[in-house]
Amino acid sequence: MSFANTVGRLNDQGMRVIAVAQKTNPSPVGEFSVADENEMVLIGYLA
């Protein structure tokens, strides 16, 4: 079962899902943008 299917099934049950991910080599801290939301490793999710 794919991640999207799992999230959809949990949403159908009234649950919300939060994904937890990390970057292995992040840039120096500054302003965050949508461009920062790539090349991340999924650790897991909370429901």
PDB file of N, CA, C and O in Angstrom:
ATOM      1  N   MET A   1       0.854  -1.171   0.000  1.00  0.00           N
ATOM      2  CA  MET A   1       0.000   0.000   0.000  1.00  0.00           C
ATOM      3  C   MET A   1       0.902   1.238   0.000  1.00  0.00           C
ATOM      4  O   MET A   1       1.867   1.304   0.762  1.00  0.00           O
ATOM      5  N   SER A   2       0.593   2.201  -0.839  1.00  0.00           N
ATOM      6  CA  SER A   2       1.411   3.408  -0.939  1.00  0.00           C
ATOM      7  C   SER A   2       1.146   4.352   0.228  1.00  0.00           C
ATOM      8  O   SER A   2       0.136   4.240   0.923  1.00  0.00           O
ATOM      9  N   PHE A   3       2.067   5.274   0.425  1.00  0.00           N
ATOM     10  CA  PHE A   3       1.920   6.279   1.480  1.00  0.00           C
ATOM     11  C   PHE A   3       0.640   7.073   1.276  1.00  0.00           C
ATOM     12  O   PHE A   3      -0.099   7.309   2.232  1.00  0.00           O
ATOM     13  N   ALA A   4       0.366   7.493   0.034  1.00  0.00           N
ATOM     14  CA  ALA A   4      -0.841   8.285  -0.257  1.00  0.00           C
ATOM     15  C   ALA A   4      -2.102   7.494   0.073  1.00  0.00           C
ATOM     16  O   ALA A   4      -3.060   8.062   0.597  1.00  0.00           O
ATOM     17  N   ASN A   5      -2.123   6.203  -0.219  1.00  0.00           N
ATOM     18  CA  ASN A   5      -3.284   5.372   0.105  1.00  0.00           C
ATOM     19  C   ASN A   5      -3.467   5.250   1.617  1.00  0.00           C
ATOM     20  O   ASN A   5      -4.588   5.311   2.121  1.00  0.00           O
ATOM     21  N   THR A   6      -2.359   5.079   2.333  1.00  0.00           N
ATOM     22  CA  THR A   6      -2.427   4.975   3.785  1.00  0.00           C
ATOM     23  C   THR A   6      -2.962   6.262   4.393  1.00  0.00           C
ATOM     24  O   THR A   6      -3.827   6.226   5.268  1.00  0.00           O
ATOM     25  N   VAL A   7      -2.449   7.406   3.930  1.00  0.00           N
ATOM     26  CA  VAL A   7      -2.917   8.698   4.432  1.00  0.00           C
ATOM     27  C   VAL A   7      -4.398   8.880   4.111  1.00  0.00           C
ATOM     28  O   VAL A   7      -5.161   9.341   4.961  1.00  0.00           O
ATOM     29  N   GLY A   8      -4.811   8.527   2.904  1.00  0.00           N
ATOM     30  CA  GLY A   8      -6.215   8.638   2.524  1.00  0.00           C
ATOM     31  C   GLY A   8      -7.112   7.792   3.403  1.00  0.00           C
ATOM     32  O   GLY A   8      -8.187   8.236   3.808  1.00  0.00           O
ATOM     33  N   ARG A   9      -6.679   6.577   3.703  1.00  0.00           N
ATOM     34  CA  ARG A   9      -7.461   5.687   4.562  1.00  0.00           C
ATOM     35  C   ARG A   9      -7.583   6.269   5.968  1.00  0.00           C
ATOM     36  O   ARG A   9      -8.664   6.246   6.556  1.00  0.00           O
ATOM     37  N   LEU A  10      -6.485   6.789   6.507  1.00  0.00           N
ATOM     38  CA  LEU A  10      -6.524   7.396   7.838  1.00  0.00           C
ATOM     39  C   LEU A  10      -7.392   8.653   7.848  1.00  0.00           C
ATOM     40  O   LEU A  10      -8.127   8.883   8.808  1.00  0.00           O
ATOM     41  N   ASN A  11      -7.319   9.470   6.792  1.00  0.00           N
ATOM     42  CA  ASN A  11      -8.172  10.660   6.686  1.00  0.00           C
ATOM     43  C   ASN A  11      -9.640  10.267   6.655  1.00  0.00           C
ATOM     44  O   ASN A  11     -10.473  10.941   7.261  1.00  0.00           O
ATOM     45  N   ASP A  12      -9.967   9.187   5.959  1.00  0.00           N
ATOM     46  CA  ASP A  12     -11.353   8.721   5.901  1.00  0.00           C
ATOM     47  C   ASP A  12     -11.874   8.336   7.286  1.00  0.00           C
ATOM     48  O   ASP A  12     -13.077   8.383   7.541  1.00  0.00           O
ATOM     49  N   GLN A  13     -10.956   7.954   8.174  1.00  0.00           N
ATOM     50  CA  GLN A  13     -11.329   7.596   9.543  1.00  0.00           C
ATOM     51  C   GLN A  13     -11.325   8.817  10.464  1.00  0.00           C
ATOM     52  O   GLN A  13     -11.497   8.684  11.676  1.00  0.00           O
ATOM     53  N   GLY A  14     -11.128  10.010   9.886  1.00  0.00           N
ATOM     54  CA  GLY A  14     -11.140  11.236  10.671  1.00  0.00           C
ATOM     55  C   GLY A  14      -9.804  11.602  11.280  1.00  0.00           C
ATOM     56  O   GLY A  14      -9.723  12.531  12.084  1.00  0.00           O
ATOM     57  N   MET A  15      -8.755  10.885  10.909  1.00  0.00           N
ATOM     58  CA  MET A  15      -7.434  11.166  11.469  1.00  0.00           C
ATOM     59  C   MET A  15      -6.664  12.113  10.559  1.00  0.00           C
ATOM     60  O   MET A  15      -6.893  12.155   9.350  1.00  0.00           O
ATOM     61  N   ARG A  16      -5.759  12.861  11.147  1.00  0.00           N
ATOM     62  CA  ARG A  16      -4.860  13.723  10.390  1.00  0.00           C
ATOM     63  C   ARG A  16      -3.463  13.133  10.485  1.00  0.00           C
ATOM     64  O   ARG A  16      -3.125  12.495  11.482  1.00  0.00           O
ATOM     65  N   VAL A  17      -2.662  13.336   9.470  1.00  0.00           N
ATOM     66  CA  VAL A  17      -1.345  12.719   9.392  1.00  0.00           C
ATOM     67  C   VAL A  17      -0.277  13.801   9.284  1.00  0.00           C
ATOM     68  O   VAL A  17      -0.419  14.751   8.513  1.00  0.00           O
ATOM     69  N   ILE A  18       0.789  13.652  10.058  1.00  0.00           N
ATOM     70  CA  ILE A  18       1.939  14.550   9.999  1.00  0.00           C
ATOM     71  C   ILE A  18       3.150  13.719   9.597  1.00  0.00           C
ATOM     72  O   ILE A  18       3.481  12.736  10.260  1.00  0.00           O
ATOM     73  N   ALA A  19       3.808  14.114   8.512  1.00  0.00           N
ATOM     74  CA  ALA A  19       5.022  13.432   8.075  1.00  0.00           C
ATOM     75  C   ALA A  19       6.221  14.034   8.792  1.00  0.00           C
ATOM     76  O   ALA A  19       6.274  15.240   9.028  1.00  0.00           O
ATOM     77  N   VAL A  20       7.188  13.178   9.138  1.00  0.00           N
ATOM     78  CA  VAL A  20       8.423  13.625   9.782  1.00  0.00           C
ATOM     79  C   VAL A  20       9.572  13.251   8.857  1.00  0.00           C
ATOM     80  O   VAL A  20       9.741  12.085   8.500  1.00  0.00           O
ATOM     81  N   ALA A  21      10.367  14.262   8.468  1.00  0.00           N
ATOM     82  CA  ALA A  21      11.480  14.030   7.550  1.00  0.00           C
ATOM     83  C   ALA A  21      12.667  14.885   7.968  1.00  0.00           C
ATOM     84  O   ALA A  21      12.538  15.807   8.774  1.00  0.00           O
ATOM     85  N   GLN A  22      13.824  14.561   7.402  1.00  0.00           N
ATOM     86  CA  GLN A  22      15.015  15.357   7.687  1.00  0.00           C
ATOM     87  C   GLN A  22      15.868  15.491   6.441  1.00  0.00           C
ATOM     88  O   GLN A  22      15.783  14.675   5.523  1.00  0.00           O
ATOM     89  N   LYS A  23      16.681  16.518   6.420  1.00  0.00           N
ATOM     90  CA  LYS A  23      17.656  16.711   5.351  1.00  0.00           C
ATOM     91  C   LYS A  23      18.997  16.241   5.894  1.00  0.00           C
ATOM     92  O   LYS A  23      19.330  16.507   7.049  1.00  0.00           O
ATOM     93  N   THR A  24      19.761  15.547   5.070  1.00  0.00           N
ATOM     94  CA  THR A  24      21.045  15.048   5.547  1.00  0.00           C
ATOM     95  C   THR A  24      22.116  16.137   5.553  1.00  0.00           C
ATOM     96  O   THR A  24      22.998  16.125   6.413  1.00  0.00           O
ATOM     97  N   ASN A  25      22.055  17.075   4.613  1.00  0.00           N
ATOM     98  CA  ASN A  25      23.027  18.169   4.552  1.00  0.00           C
ATOM     99  C   ASN A  25      22.296  19.482   4.340  1.00  0.00           C
ATOM    100  O   ASN A  25      22.321  20.027   3.237  1.00  0.00           O
ATOM    101  N   PRO A  26      21.645  20.002   5.375  1.00  0.00           N
ATOM    102  CA  PRO A  26      20.863  21.233   5.190  1.00  0.00           C
ATOM    103  C   PRO A  26      21.752  22.451   4.954  1.00  0.00           C
ATOM    104  O   PRO A  26      22.909  22.490   5.374  1.00  0.00           O
ATOM    105  N   SER A  27      21.188  23.436   4.278  1.00  0.00           N
ATOM    106  CA  SER A  27      21.865  24.716   4.078  1.00  0.00           C
ATOM    107  C   SER A  27      21.867  25.475   5.397  1.00  0.00           C
ATOM    108  O   SER A  27      21.129  25.126   6.319  1.00  0.00           O
ATOM    109  N   PRO A  28      22.697  26.515   5.491  1.00  0.00           N
ATOM    110  CA  PRO A  28      22.665  27.334   6.707  1.00  0.00           C
ATOM    111  C   PRO A  28      21.253  27.871   6.961  1.00  0.00           C
ATOM    112  O   PRO A  28      20.496  28.135   6.027  1.00  0.00           O
ATOM    113  N   VAL A  29      20.921  28.026   8.236  1.00  0.00           N
ATOM    114  CA  VAL A  29      19.582  28.475   8.616  1.00  0.00           C
ATOM    115  C   VAL A  29      19.368  29.918   8.171  1.00  0.00           C
ATOM    116  O   VAL A  29      20.250  30.765   8.313  1.00  0.00           O
ATOM    117  N   GLY A  30      18.214  30.173   7.647  1.00  0.00           N
ATOM    118  CA  GLY A  30      17.800  31.500   7.215  1.00  0.00           C
ATOM    119  C   GLY A  30      16.307  31.437   7.009  1.00  0.00           C
ATOM    120  O   GLY A  30      15.602  30.785   7.779  1.00  0.00           O
ATOM    121  N   GLU A  31      15.821  32.090   6.001  1.00  0.00           N
ATOM    122  CA  GLU A  31      14.404  31.984   5.668  1.00  0.00           C
ATOM    123  C   GLU A  31      14.162  30.666   4.949  1.00  0.00           C
ATOM    124  O   GLU A  31      14.969  30.241   4.122  1.00  0.00           O
ATOM    125  N   PHE A  32      13.045  30.023   5.272  1.00  0.00           N
ATOM    126  CA  PHE A  32      12.680  28.769   4.626  1.00  0.00           C
ATOM    127  C   PHE A  32      11.743  29.053   3.466  1.00  0.00           C
ATOM    128  O   PHE A  32      10.962  30.003   3.506  1.00  0.00           O
ATOM    129  N   SER A  33      11.824  28.223   2.428  1.00  0.00           N
ATOM    130  CA  SER A  33      10.943  28.361   1.275  1.00  0.00           C
ATOM    131  C   SER A  33      10.529  26.971   0.807  1.00  0.00           C
ATOM    132  O   SER A  33      11.009  25.962   1.323  1.00  0.00           O
ATOM    133  N   VAL A  34       9.644  26.929  -0.163  1.00  0.00           N
ATOM    134  CA  VAL A  34       9.195  25.655  -0.732  1.00  0.00           C
ATOM    135  C   VAL A  34      10.379  24.893  -1.325  1.00  0.00           C
ATOM    136  O   VAL A  34      10.384  23.662  -1.318  1.00  0.00           O
ATOM    137  N   ALA A  35      11.372  25.603  -1.832  1.00  0.00           N
ATOM    138  CA  ALA A  35      12.551  24.956  -2.416  1.00  0.00           C
ATOM    139  C   ALA A  35      13.305  24.115  -1.383  1.00  0.00           C
ATOM    140  O   ALA A  35      14.026  23.188  -1.752  1.00  0.00           O
ATOM    141  N   ASP A  36      13.148  24.428  -0.098  1.00  0.00           N
ATOM    142  CA  ASP A  36      13.808  23.653   0.956  1.00  0.00           C
ATOM    143  C   ASP A  36      13.132  22.306   1.191  1.00  0.00           C
ATOM    144  O   ASP A  36      13.691  21.442   1.866  1.00  0.00           O
ATOM    145  N   GLU A  37      11.939  22.121   0.642  1.00  0.00           N
ATOM    146  CA  GLU A  37      11.156  20.913   0.887  1.00  0.00           C
ATOM    147  C   GLU A  37      11.446  19.831  -0.146  1.00  0.00           C
ATOM    148  O   GLU A  37      10.520  19.197  -0.653  1.00  0.00           O
ATOM    149  N   ASN A  38      12.716  19.613  -0.462  1.00  0.00           N
ATOM    150  CA  ASN A  38      13.101  18.539  -1.378  1.00  0.00           C
ATOM    151  C   ASN A  38      14.372  17.884  -0.861  1.00  0.00           C
ATOM    152  O   ASN A  38      15.033  18.401   0.040  1.00  0.00           O
ATOM    153  N   GLU A  39      14.698  16.748  -1.440  1.00  0.00           N
ATOM    154  CA  GLU A  39      15.873  15.976  -1.036  1.00  0.00           C
ATOM    155  C   GLU A  39      15.870  15.701   0.468  1.00  0.00           C
ATOM    156  O   GLU A  39      16.878  15.867   1.155  1.00  0.00           O
ATOM    157  N   MET A  40      14.699  15.274   0.955  1.00  0.00           N
ATOM    158  CA  MET A  40      14.545  14.941   2.367  1.00  0.00           C
ATOM    159  C   MET A  40      14.323  13.437   2.505  1.00  0.00           C
ATOM    160  O   MET A  40      13.865  12.777   1.572  1.00  0.00           O
ATOM    161  N   VAL A  41      14.652  12.910   3.673  1.00  0.00           N
ATOM    162  CA  VAL A  41      14.472  11.491   3.961  1.00  0.00           C
ATOM    163  C   VAL A  41      13.291  11.349   4.918  1.00  0.00           C
ATOM    164  O   VAL A  41      13.295  11.922   6.008  1.00  0.00           O
ATOM    165  N   LEU A  42      12.281  10.582   4.507  1.00  0.00           N
ATOM    166  CA  LEU A  42      11.110  10.354   5.350  1.00  0.00           C
ATOM    167  C   LEU A  42      11.500   9.448   6.510  1.00  0.00           C
ATOM    168  O   LEU A  42      12.016   8.349   6.308  1.00  0.00           O
ATOM    169  N   ILE A  43      11.251   9.918   7.718  1.00  0.00           N
ATOM    170  CA  ILE A  43      11.514   9.124   8.916  1.00  0.00           C
ATOM    171  C   ILE A  43      10.277   8.304   9.261  1.00  0.00           C
ATOM    172  O   ILE A  43      10.379   7.140   9.650  1.00  0.00           O
ATOM    173  N   GLY A  44       9.121   8.916   9.115  1.00  0.00           N
ATOM    174  CA  GLY A  44       7.873   8.227   9.416  1.00  0.00           C
ATOM    175  C   GLY A  44       6.745   9.226   9.468  1.00  0.00           C
ATOM    176  O   GLY A  44       6.900  10.376   9.059  1.00  0.00           O
ATOM    177  N   TYR A  45       5.614   8.789   9.969  1.00  0.00           N
ATOM    178  CA  TYR A  45       4.492   9.705  10.093  1.00  0.00           C
ATOM    179  C   TYR A  45       3.700   9.409  11.349  1.00  0.00           C
ATOM    180  O   TYR A  45       3.705   8.292  11.867  1.00  0.00           O
ATOM    181  N   LEU A  46       3.017  10.443  11.828  1.00  0.00           N
ATOM    182  CA  LEU A  46       2.195  10.359  13.031  1.00  0.00           C
ATOM    183  C   LEU A  46       0.743  10.507  12.630  1.00  0.00           C
ATOM    184  O   LEU A  46       0.415  11.320  11.766  1.00  0.00           O
ATOM    185  N   ALA A  47      -0.126   9.733  13.247  1.00  0.00           N
ATOM    186  CA  ALA A  47      -1.557   9.838  12.944  1.00  0.00           C
ATOM    187  C   ALA A  47      -2.339   9.866  14.231  1.00  0.00           C
ATOM    188  O   ALA A  47      -3.567   9.952  14.205  1.00  0.00           O
TER     189      ALA A  47
END
